[in-house]
Amino acid sequence: MVPSVQQWQAQGEYWHWQGHRLFYRHHSRPGKPTLLLIHGFPSASWDWWALWPALSERFTLVAPDLLGFGLSDKPHPHAYRIGEQTQLLLELMTHLQIESAALLAHDYGDTVAQELLARQLEGHSPVHWTEVTLLNGGLFPEAHQPLPVQRLMAGPLGPLLSKLLGQNRFEKSLKRIWGETPPAEAELEVLWQLLNQCSGRQVLPALLHYMAERKAHRDRWVGALQRTEVPVTLIDGLADPISGASLVQRFAELCPQHRLVTLPGVGHYPQLEAPQRVLDALLAEFGSESG
């Protein structure tokens, strides 16, 4: 059953960071490896609900709502940057006394994961990343095909468009990027509610600055994927019009040393559309280590 916002919130806690209140869920599984889950735009840690029961049997889990997302604070005006989100996660892991972990990221979270890998390459990471699993996202700006509404909202008309964004248009946009299995009405309702927590629509244009950052920092973030010795797996829903087949082709060209798993018929949200297939691919990466 799809958990409500209130049910998800009741299982988490809040942490204060640089004057902001940040929501996260932490499931401790002593003796098991830690997995940090980083959600995408424009949603929240709730995105991992379908994987949570199975993952919680095998891992210690940490799943925050990034600043500006979900149940965390959404300061406005604010210059949201990938570097800030990265620092937030590193300090949260330090707060939880976690020194080693694997990563599972999606969409916006993929870019944060790339910055985490870049910092580890530079020797500036207090957390040692052991494995990285990436779901659909803009790993390579030249292969990223955002929706027209995202392009418009990232521009000068963004503040006006964010005010005009209604639930019907929001749900239509999500349905466009799902694959063969359409989202349940309950899922769409929760995603809309999460977006609107703390007047969240007003921060959408500022959050979308990440698309420009991907272009500005392409060499750093693509280079991190190419140069890292950490095992990386891309699990990609091929039916995604934003980061489906185009991402797979570019990943195979630029990162042939890494593992690639494709999911035909699955769209932009593999963890919600095909959770068992994602789980199988993820656990194959870890082997018996997490069993």
C-alpha positions as CSV (number, residue, x, y, z in Angstrom):
1,M,0.0,0.0,0.0
2,V,1.3,3.5,-0.9
3,P,2.3,5.3,2.3
4,S,0.8,8.7,2.9
5,V,3.0,11.7,3.6
6,Q,2.0,11.5,7.3
7,Q,2.9,7.8,7.5
8,W,6.3,8.4,5.9
9,Q,7.0,11.4,8.1
10,A,6.1,9.4,11.3
11,Q,8.9,7.0,10.5
12,G,11.5,9.7,10.2
13,E,13.2,12.4,12.2
14,Y,14.6,15.9,11.8
15,W,18.1,17.3,12.0
16,H,19.1,20.9,12.2
17,W,21.8,22.0,9.7
18,Q,22.9,25.6,9.2
19,G,19.7,27.0,10.5
20,H,17.5,24.6,8.4
21,R,15.3,21.7,9.5
22,L,16.0,18.6,7.4
23,F,13.9,15.4,7.4
24,Y,15.5,12.0,7.0
25,R,14.8,8.4,7.7
26,H,17.4,6.2,9.3
27,H,17.0,2.4,9.7
28,S,19.8,0.8,11.6
29,R,20.8,-2.8,10.8
30,P,23.9,-3.6,12.9
31,G,26.4,-5.6,11.0
32,K,25.0,-4.8,7.6
33,P,26.5,-2.4,5.1
34,T,25.1,1.2,5.0
35,L,23.2,2.5,1.9
36,L,22.6,6.2,1.4
37,L,19.6,6.9,-0.8
38,I,19.5,10.2,-2.7
39,H,16.2,11.2,-4.3
40,G,15.5,13.1,-7.5
41,F,13.7,16.3,-8.6
42,P,11.1,17.4,-7.6
43,S,10.3,14.7,-5.0
44,A,11.7,13.3,-1.8
45,S,13.0,10.3,0.1
46,W,9.4,9.0,-0.1
47,D,10.4,7.9,-3.7
48,W,12.1,4.9,-2.1
49,W,9.0,3.5,-0.3
50,A,8.5,0.5,-2.6
51,L,12.1,-0.6,-2.1
52,W,12.3,0.2,1.6
53,P,11.0,-3.1,3.1
54,A,13.4,-5.3,1.2
55,L,16.4,-3.0,1.5
56,S,15.8,-2.6,5.2
57,E,16.4,-6.3,5.7
58,R,19.8,-6.1,4.1
59,F,21.2,-2.6,4.8
60,T,21.4,0.2,7.3
61,L,19.5,2.8,5.4
62,V,19.8,6.6,5.4
63,A,17.3,8.5,3.2
64,P,17.1,12.3,3.6
65,D,15.0,14.9,2.0
66,L,17.5,17.4,0.5
67,L,17.2,21.1,1.2
68,G,14.2,22.5,-0.8
69,F,12.5,19.1,-1.2
70,G,9.8,17.0,0.5
71,L,9.5,17.5,4.2
72,S,12.7,19.5,4.7
73,D,12.8,23.3,4.9
74,K,12.5,25.2,1.6
75,P,14.2,28.5,2.1
76,H,13.2,31.3,-0.3
77,P,15.0,33.1,-1.8
78,H,17.9,30.8,-1.7
79,A,20.7,29.8,-4.1
80,Y,20.3,26.0,-4.2
81,R,23.5,24.3,-5.4
82,I,24.7,20.8,-5.8
83,G,27.8,21.5,-3.7
84,E,25.6,22.6,-0.8
85,Q,23.4,19.4,-1.0
86,T,26.6,17.3,-1.1
87,Q,28.0,19.0,2.1
88,L,24.6,18.5,3.8
89,L,24.8,14.7,3.1
90,L,28.4,14.4,4.3
91,E,27.6,16.2,7.5
92,L,24.5,14.1,8.1
93,M,26.6,10.9,7.7
94,T,29.2,12.3,10.1
95,H,26.3,13.2,12.5
96,L,25.2,9.6,12.3
97,Q,28.8,8.4,12.8
98,I,28.8,6.6,9.4
99,E,32.3,6.4,7.8
100,S,31.6,4.0,4.9
101,A,28.5,3.5,2.7
102,A,27.2,2.6,-0.7
103,L,25.1,5.0,-2.7
104,L,21.7,4.6,-4.5
105,A,20.7,7.7,-6.4
106,H,18.1,8.9,-8.8
107,D,17.8,11.9,-11.1
108,Y,19.0,15.1,-9.2
109,G,20.5,12.7,-6.7
110,D,22.8,11.3,-9.5
111,T,24.5,14.7,-9.8
112,V,25.0,14.8,-6.1
113,A,26.5,11.3,-6.2
114,Q,28.9,12.5,-9.0
115,E,30.1,15.3,-6.7
116,L,30.5,12.9,-3.8
117,L,32.7,10.7,-6.1
118,A,34.7,13.8,-7.2
119,R,35.4,14.7,-3.6
120,Q,36.5,11.2,-2.8
121,L,38.9,11.3,-5.7
122,E,40.4,14.5,-4.3
123,G,40.7,13.0,-0.8
124,H,38.2,15.4,0.6
125,S,35.4,13.0,1.7
126,P,34.9,12.0,5.3
127,V,32.8,9.0,4.1
128,H,34.3,6.2,2.0
129,W,31.9,5.2,-0.8
130,T,32.1,1.5,-1.6
131,E,29.6,1.1,-4.5
132,V,27.4,3.4,-6.5
133,T,24.1,2.6,-8.2
134,L,22.5,5.2,-10.3
135,L,19.0,5.3,-11.7
136,N,17.7,7.5,-14.6
137,G,19.2,11.0,-14.4
138,G,21.3,13.6,-16.2
139,L,24.8,12.1,-15.9
140,F,25.8,13.7,-19.2
141,P,24.2,17.1,-20.0
142,E,24.5,16.4,-23.8
143,A,22.3,13.3,-23.3
144,H,19.7,14.9,-21.0
145,Q,16.4,15.9,-22.5
146,P,14.3,17.8,-19.9
147,L,10.6,18.4,-20.4
148,P,9.7,21.8,-22.0
149,V,8.1,22.9,-18.7
150,Q,11.4,22.3,-16.9
151,R,13.3,24.4,-19.5
152,L,10.7,27.2,-19.1
153,M,10.6,27.1,-15.4
154,A,14.4,27.3,-15.2
155,G,14.3,30.6,-17.1
156,P,13.0,34.1,-16.5
157,L,9.4,32.9,-16.5
158,G,10.1,30.4,-13.8
159,P,8.6,32.4,-10.8
160,L,5.3,33.0,-12.7
161,L,5.0,29.4,-14.0
162,S,5.6,28.0,-10.6
163,K,2.7,30.0,-9.3
164,L,0.5,28.8,-12.1
165,L,1.5,25.1,-11.7
166,G,-1.6,23.2,-10.7
167,Q,-2.1,19.6,-9.7
168,N,-3.5,18.5,-13.1
169,R,-0.5,19.8,-15.0
170,F,1.9,18.4,-12.5
171,E,0.3,14.9,-12.8
172,K,0.2,15.1,-16.6
173,S,4.0,15.8,-16.6
174,L,4.7,12.8,-14.4
175,K,2.5,10.5,-16.5
176,R,4.5,11.6,-19.6
177,I,7.7,10.2,-18.1
178,W,6.4,7.0,-16.7
179,G,6.7,3.8,-18.8
180,E,4.3,1.0,-19.5
181,T,3.0,0.9,-15.9
182,P,1.2,4.2,-15.1
183,P,1.6,5.8,-11.7
184,A,-1.2,5.0,-9.2
185,E,-3.4,7.9,-8.3
186,A,-2.3,7.6,-4.7
187,E,1.4,8.0,-5.8
188,L,0.5,11.1,-7.8
189,E,-1.4,12.6,-4.8
190,V,1.5,12.0,-2.4
191,L,4.1,13.5,-4.8
192,W,1.9,16.6,-5.2
193,Q,1.5,16.9,-1.4
194,L,5.3,16.6,-0.9
195,L,5.9,19.3,-3.5
196,N,3.6,21.7,-1.7
197,Q,5.0,21.2,1.7
198,C,6.5,24.5,3.1
199,S,5.3,26.4,0.0
200,G,7.5,24.2,-2.2
201,R,6.3,25.4,-5.6
202,Q,8.0,28.8,-5.2
203,V,11.5,27.2,-4.9
204,L,11.2,25.1,-8.1
205,P,12.9,27.6,-10.4
206,A,15.9,27.9,-8.0
207,L,16.2,24.2,-7.6
208,L,16.2,23.8,-11.4
209,H,19.5,25.7,-11.5
210,Y,21.1,22.2,-11.3
211,M,20.6,21.9,-15.1
212,A,22.9,24.8,-15.7
213,E,25.3,23.5,-13.1
214,R,25.6,20.2,-14.9
215,K,26.8,22.0,-18.0
216,A,29.2,24.3,-16.1
217,H,30.7,21.4,-14.1
218,R,30.5,18.7,-16.8
219,D,34.2,17.9,-16.9
220,R,34.3,17.5,-13.1
221,W,31.2,15.3,-12.8
222,V,31.6,13.2,-15.9
223,G,35.3,12.9,-15.1
224,A,34.4,11.6,-11.6
225,L,32.5,8.7,-13.2
226,Q,35.3,8.0,-15.7
227,R,38.1,8.1,-13.1
228,T,36.6,6.5,-10.0
229,E,37.7,3.1,-8.9
230,V,34.4,2.7,-7.1
231,P,32.1,0.1,-8.8
232,V,29.3,2.0,-10.5
233,T,26.1,0.5,-11.9
234,L,23.5,2.4,-14.0
235,I,20.0,0.9,-13.9
236,D,18.0,2.7,-16.5
237,G,14.4,2.6,-17.6
238,L,14.6,2.8,-21.4
239,A,11.1,4.2,-21.9
240,D,12.1,7.5,-20.1
241,P,12.0,10.4,-22.6
242,I,14.3,12.5,-20.3
243,S,17.2,10.1,-19.6
244,G,16.4,6.8,-21.1
245,A,18.0,5.4,-24.3
246,S,20.0,8.5,-24.9
247,L,21.6,8.2,-21.4
248,V,22.3,4.5,-21.9
249,Q,24.1,5.1,-25.2
250,R,26.3,7.8,-23.8
251,F,27.1,5.8,-20.6
252,A,28.2,2.9,-22.7
253,E,30.4,5.2,-24.8
254,L,32.1,7.1,-22.0
255,C,32.0,4.6,-19.1
256,P,32.4,1.2,-20.6
257,Q,34.2,-0.1,-17.5
258,H,31.0,0.3,-15.5
259,R,28.0,-2.0,-15.2
260,L,24.9,-1.2,-17.2
261,V,21.4,-2.7,-16.6
262,T,18.6,-1.7,-18.9
263,L,14.9,-2.0,-18.1
264,P,12.7,-2.0,-21.3
265,G,9.2,-0.6,-20.8
266,V,10.2,1.3,-17.6
267,G,10.3,5.1,-17.5
268,H,11.9,7.7,-15.4
269,Y,11.0,6.3,-12.0
270,P,12.3,2.7,-12.0
271,Q,12.2,2.4,-8.2
272,L,8.4,3.0,-8.3
273,E,7.6,1.4,-11.6
274,A,9.6,-1.8,-11.3
275,P,10.9,-2.0,-7.8
276,Q,11.6,-5.8,-7.9
277,R,13.7,-5.5,-11.1
278,V,15.7,-2.6,-9.5
279,L,16.1,-4.6,-6.3
280,D,17.4,-7.7,-8.3
281,A,19.9,-5.6,-10.2
282,L,21.1,-3.8,-7.0
283,L,21.6,-7.0,-5.0
284,A,23.4,-8.6,-7.9
285,E,26.0,-5.8,-7.5
286,F,26.4,-6.5,-3.8
287,G,26.3,-10.3,-4.1
288,S,26.1,-12.1,-0.8
289,E,27.7,-9.2,1.1
290,S,24.3,-7.8,2.1
291,G,22.5,-11.1,2.5
